[in-house]
Amino acid sequence: MTENPSIPTPPVHPIVEMTDADLAAMMVRAVRVTAILGVIIALILWFAMSWQNAALFAVGAAISAASIYEWMRLIRLFNARLDQQKAPRGATLVISLFLLRLVFFAGAIYGSLKCFQGSPIVLVCGLGLAVAGLVWEALRLLRS
């Protein structure tokens, strides 16, 4: 069946044609946005509040950026399974490192709260910075 040239085809949104490589590039940009926002906001907090709050925010921002990176590795593993490809080498290692990361970051959160004596709200804001980076990239993708 041939297409009728007089009937225009509807435009295709970029999300529909998104490949695994596009998703990986978007996640890398989200890590970069999260890290840049973390540094800028931590510097502002340092001058506006105290170095303790700036350090707590920086710890939260670092955990946020690392979390996006780890989720990117998990997404790559799940996409390989969904595409019914052979799992990438070290699938067990990826999952083990993901679980180990959770334990490590829980220790970092506890240690930073004990050592820096800053506001826990600032730490939570730093931990939520990953959401801001991902929303930024999603809006950027939807706009294009």
C-alpha positions, 0 to 999 in steps of 0.5 A: 500500500502506498501513501497518498502524497496529498495527506500529510503525515503527522509529525513524530515526537523525538521521544518516539524515536529515542534510542538507547544511545539517546537515553544514555546521552540524556542521562549523562547530561542530567549528571552534568546538570546535577553536578553543576547545580550542586556546585553553584548552590553549595557556593551560594549556601557557603556565603549565605549560611555556613560552610557546614550547610554548604558541605551537607548540600554538596554531599547530597548533590554528589550522591544525586549525581552518582545515583543517576549514573548508577541508574543509567547502568541499571537501565542499560542492563534492563534494556539488554534484557528487554531486547533479549540480548545477552546480558552485558558482562558483569550484570551481577557486578552491576547489581552488586555495586548498586546495592553496595552503593546504597549502603555506602551512601547511607553511611555517607549521609549518616557521617555527614550529618554527624560531622558537619552539624548542619541542617538536615533539610539542606542535605535532603535538598541536595539529595533531591537535586537529581530530580531537578537534573532529570526534569531539566533534561526531560523538559529539554527533550519535550521542547525539541 
